[in-house]
Amino acid sequence: MTHSNWQSRKGWESPRIRSDRKRTLLLTWVMALMWNAISTPLLWTLPKALDENLWLILMVVAFPAVGLGLLWKAVSMTREYRHYGTVELVMDPYPAAIGGQMGGTILVPRLGVQELAASGAEVSVTLECIYTYVSGSGKNRTRKERILWAERGTPKIETAGQGVRLAFRFDLPGDLPEADIERSSRYHFWRLSVKADIEGVDLERQYDIPAFQGDARSHNVEHDISTQVRDQRNKESQAAKEAIQSGQLDLPGLSRAMHYQDYGHQIKMRFPMFRNKMLSVFAWIFAGGFGFASTMMLTIAFSGGAFGVFVGLFSVPFVLVAIAAGAAALYLPFNRLIVRIDRQGIRTLRSWLYLPVLSRKLAMDQIGHLTIKRTGSTGQGVDKVEHFKIIAVDNEQKKVTIAEDLDGKDVAQHFCDYLAERIGVSARKMTS
């Protein structure tokens, strides 16, 4: 055990871990009441705002509307908490072992098996390793989370008196960070979440659990979530492989960004404009935000004086980010790629708003192999989607992109293998 005093942390004194629902509920009520107390008086200015402009009206209405949303959230959480009461996690092993297993049972005393069956409820447990940190300064400080690892699956549901017991266990990779006992502005922690979509009142609880390096395994729980996840991924990967090999390329991981046409003697792939909608939206938001901030700071800088010089120097990183975000905002939505593959070789044309930007040609006898490369990801945790492109590498190790914005490593690799077989070259697995 790395830490000898880890049980001194409140909530970790025994294997019976309580959720943070009560604390979160109280904080939500405090925030909802404070927000409404501050924003409701704005409605008194609405008659005057009607005589002003549209932006003032929107501001007057928006803040109370957010307050109503917070109030509704607080009421919904209170209803859930009163309906299910205390829901404890009993850990096995205790603590969770990074390099071993995390397992346990969750007893829900006010939920019956019949209720789950009648509503066709979907029950899931999610385990996450999270790095959290404070971003910004002063009054603009916000806490953010980055999920380093996560798995989700369906627990085993057992009858326990008048309630139900949810049993599960996870295999934990040995290279993940331990839970920090002392919590400062930056730390790691492990979170277990249980969720059941039940008709009437949904169940949702989260647990901050101890997890440290070790090889301990669960003694009393056999229901293995990690095996469930691996089996499901292998099943989906095999199904995608068989579909691609048979020429069925309307899979979500391919069809989102690619229009594929096979004429027998020629393959044509089109990657049209607006295929990266979410990334484009984020780029526009960044460009707008940093562009506005840069404009304001440069206006102050050009006013002169020592303070203007200071603001001018401080604005440099904002201007650079604004330029980069602006370029991305213009490039991402409006670029397109057309790829043609026939007996002569590969031809690609990159254009922007239908204006040709870059064309490449690669004779068939020049192609050494095809491979995939990771280009980024969207989302995080169990909802994370990795994006890949397929590259043709010639005998001189020059690279030409022939497919991009493919979702999922397995789908990208199977499609790479399919193309390599079609054109008679080798396909290499991604090494990193």
Secondary structure, 3 states (H helix, E strand, C coil): CCCCCHHHCCCCCCCEEECCHHHHHHHHHHHHHHHHHHHHHHHHHHHHHCCCCHHHHHHHHHHHHHHHHHHHHHHHHHHHHHHHCCCEEEECCCCEEECCEEEEEEEECCCCHHHHHHHCCEEEEEEEEEEEEEECCHHHCEEEEEEEEEEEECCEEEEECCEEEEEEEEECCCCCCCCCCCCCCEEEEEEEEEEEECCCCCEEEEEEECEEECCCCCCCCCCEHHHHHHHHHHHHHHHHHHHHHCCCCCCHHHHCCCEEEECCCCEEEEECCCCCHHHHHHHHHHHHHHHHHHHHHHHHHCCCHHHHHHHHHHCHHHHHHHHHHHHHHHHHHHEEEEEEEECCEEEEEEEECCEEEEEEEEEHHHEEEEEEEEEEEECCHHHCEEEEEEEEEECCCCEEEEEEEEECHHHHHHHHHHHHHHHCCEEECCCC
